[in-house]
């Protein structure tokens, strides 16, 4: 028996990585690196800043961690008031948007009526022009109506912002429900309303949920409309964050408020995931 | 058990006529197949019976009651769709029990009826599964159970096996036939597969361009098609274009006795042609042989280049280019001038080009 034995060559790190990723998906790898550096990395940095007591250049990590800035922020009444206002606004706008837009989306998705396509495309105009110009015009009208500086005024201005998401996405969802599914329900004895409730709505729910999440999160983070119409009486979390950063540039304040801003949208996403399932949400978002 | 009557049923979509005055009577417990190519109007007829399309004219009567304008949810019909149309957000139990829940049937009775129906379709114990956890065949059984559990007077099946593979299709169609006979339910079955229609139906309705071409029992339609279209659509058929002059039809280089005059089609079933011998003086030239195991099909050319398909028993072996002598047992002539086709019996006489034949 020979003492000489040949061991198989050790695969390189790259080969092992490719094997693990199931082949040379270079595009996927590059996309991951790009996303990681543009989305995840800034988030990590903000996360570190929120818990950094002392972090001086050129140190890679903070010299001292602590919850001091959290204590300061959470002790402020204006922070809690802004958070409450933001949540109230987001829930109110989302609920109203659902109430107004979902029937409209159903009509656009399933019915034929004059100027249907023109009206459907008109929602795009909200995004086709600089938003601030539109807001100025609306603010002028609101001023005459006494809506500036009121909660109702901010609700209305933010509602405008949600129209496109809440009409276009659910309309596509209603349109994509297989008519045979509805006919099968009718065949089983369901009235048109029962068909909608038991079949059409559940079938399009993941996509509608995605639109609702986008609306909620979009409203929660909205600044321009809230600032122009709400200031100075209605202060939302993003507006408060801006004022903090403008008045005294303490990065930790901004970082703590940023993390606090993420919580509601994160909770909304987790709730939807739990109720509808991750796959359904991903499908709803086009994944 | 119920009777179904269609009285001059018609449907137009704009300028297009999908169904033109279809009249049909389906008896108690009968299984009738609507057979035709795509666009023949068979599915539209079924959808009008189910209430999913509003007829432009005519009436639909179930047990003598006019249901033409009754919405689908109030019709005593049950439809099984080609795409199964199962609700993916409900379990098998949820799908099958849906109609019973809408009718506010007591919970215990729902459980009992759903269980019995699932057992009937061979899916006992599958109640808690979701549709995406089932195979195509199982999904179609659930769709069938969903209709059967409501005990409809008329069961409508719209190409229910079209999306299944051949083996499963054959097995399921036998099972559907068995269930339909056991329950004695009146059923209408839409298909474009002639095998399916021949295997399942008590009667076949052959449709073309929104009209009924022929209604009859499978064997009768196969043996005695009334039109050239039916002859060509049901089963394999050699259809040779020709013309009748002086009591003979000349088609594909064949010269055979035929009554009438003018343009005509000569129709011969592949199994009605017998190989007599092989040799240089044969009547046809072999182009290709296909061995199906149970039988052999030979594609051949006639003297004028027309194709002639022959079917013979298993074990026969012929080579490409080989010349074969053949004998015809039966043939039919479809002439435009004739109201009905004339069937001829070959009486074992050799079929030869330009040869005068004696028929019984």
Interface residues (C-beta under 8 A of the other chain):
Chain A: X178 X180 X181 X183 X184 X185 X186 X187 X188 X189 X190 X191 X194 X198 X199 X202 X203 X205
Chain B: X50 X51 X52 X71 X72 X73 X74 X77 X78 X79 X81 X83 X85 X86 X87 X88 X89 X98 X99 X102 X103 X143 X146 X147 X150
